[in-house]
């Protein structure tokens, strides 16, 4: 029976930041943004944003986030506090830890048990339904 292993295992780095998907932009809890945030890649916010967020990609509002903004993205997941109107091309999800004050417009809305929400919901499409053909009879 050996006391020491002969396998050399490199030390594993500690991960102090939340896990994010490859290509996700991360705004940490000590970041404050005032103005407009635009982009096409996924964003995870754990800090503070005041103003407007307009994304063609995904937005995740983390548990430490404090958002005071009008928000639009492909999909929005809220885990923290968001004050302002939210619209999404596909889906808005409010998890149990979320606190949202504002109106939500998206084709699909998911509200978890325990989520706090004050506002109105519109599940109509956020994109205009435009057709070059006349309606069929």
C-alpha positions in Angstrom: 0.0 0.0 0.0 1.5 3.3 -1.1 1.3 6.5 0.9 1.7 8.8 -2.1 0.1 8.7 -5.5 2.5 8.6 -8.5 0.0 10.5 -10.7 0.7 14.1 -11.1 -2.6 16.0 -11.1 -2.3 19.7 -11.9 -4.1 22.0 -9.4 -7.5 23.0 -10.4 -8.2 26.8 -10.6 -10.8 28.2 -8.2 -13.8 29.7 -9.9 -15.0 32.7 -8.0 -17.2 34.0 -10.8 -20.5 32.4 -11.8 -20.4 29.9 -14.6 -21.3 31.5 -17.9 -21.7 30.0 -21.3 -19.0 30.4 -23.9 -19.3 33.9 -25.4 -21.4 35.4 -22.6 -20.5 38.9 -21.5 -20.5 39.2 -17.7 -21.2 42.5 -15.8 -20.1 41.8 -12.2 -21.8 43.0 -9.0 -19.4 46.0 -8.7 -20.3 47.3 -12.2 -22.8 50.2 -12.7 -23.9 51.2 -16.1 -26.0 54.3 -16.9 -27.2 54.6 -20.4 -27.9 52.1 -23.2 -26.6 48.6 -23.5 -26.9 47.1 -27.0 -25.5 43.9 -28.5 -26.0 40.6 -30.1 -24.2 38.2 -27.8 -25.6 36.7 -24.5 -25.2 38.9 -21.4 -25.3 38.0 -17.7 -25.7 41.0 -15.4 -24.9 40.8 -11.7 -24.4 44.6 -11.3 -26.6 47.7 -11.7 -28.0 49.0 -15.0 -30.0 52.2 -15.3 -31.4 53.2 -18.7 -32.1 50.8 -21.6 -31.1 47.3 -22.6 -31.7 46.2 -26.2 -30.2 42.9 -27.3 -30.7 40.5 -30.1 -29.3 37.7 -27.9 -30.1 36.4 -24.5 -30.2 38.4 -21.3 -29.9 36.9 -17.8 -30.4 39.2 -14.8 -28.5 37.6 -12.0 -29.5 37.3 -8.4 -27.3 40.3 -7.3 -28.5 42.5 -10.2 -30.4 45.7 -9.8 -31.9 46.8 -13.1 -33.9 50.1 -13.6 -34.3 50.0 -17.4 -36.5 49.3 -20.4 -35.4 45.8 -21.5 -35.7 44.0 -24.9 -33.9 40.8 -25.8 -34.5 37.5 -27.6 -35.0 35.7 -24.3 -34.9 37.3 -20.8 -34.4 35.3 -17.5 -34.7 37.3 -14.3 -33.2 36.1 -11.1 -32.7 39.5 -9.3 -34.5 42.8 -9.2 -35.8 44.5 -12.3 -37.8 47.7 -12.5 -39.1 48.6 -15.9 -40.9 47.2 -18.9 -39.6 43.9 -20.4 -40.2 42.6 -23.9 -38.8 39.5 -25.6 -39.0 38.0 -29.0 -39.4 34.4 -27.6 -39.6 34.1 -23.8 -39.4 35.9 -20.4 -38.8 33.7 -17.4 -39.1 34.9 -13.8 -37.4 32.5 -11.4 -38.3 32.1 -7.7 -35.7 34.7 -6.5 -36.9 37.4 -9.0 -38.6 40.7 -8.2 -40.1 42.5 -11.2 -42.0 45.7 -11.3 -43.1 46.6 -14.8 -45.0 45.3 -17.8 -44.0 42.1 -19.7 -44.6 41.4 -23.3 -43.5 38.1 -24.9 -45.1 35.1 -26.7 -44.1 32.9 -23.8 -43.9 33.9 -20.1 -42.8 31.6 -17.3 -43.3 32.6 -13.7 -41.9 30.3 -11.0 -43.5 29.7 -7.7 -42.1 32.4 -5.3 -41.3 35.0 -8.0 -42.6 38.5 -7.3 -44.2 40.4 -10.1 -46.2 43.6 -10.3 -47.4 44.8 -13.7 -49.3 43.6 -16.7 -48.7 40.7 -19.1 -49.2 40.8 -22.9 -48.5 37.4 -24.6 -49.0 38.8 -28.1 -46.1 38.7 -30.5 -43.5 41.5 -30.2 -42.9 41.4 -33.9 -45.5 42.8 -36.3 -47.3 40.2 -38.4 -46.7 41.4 -41.9 -47.7 39.5 -45.0 -47.6 40.5 -48.6 -50.4 38.1 -49.4 -54.1 38.9 -48.8 -55.9 36.7 -46.2 -57.2 33.4 -47.5 -60.9 32.7 -47.5 
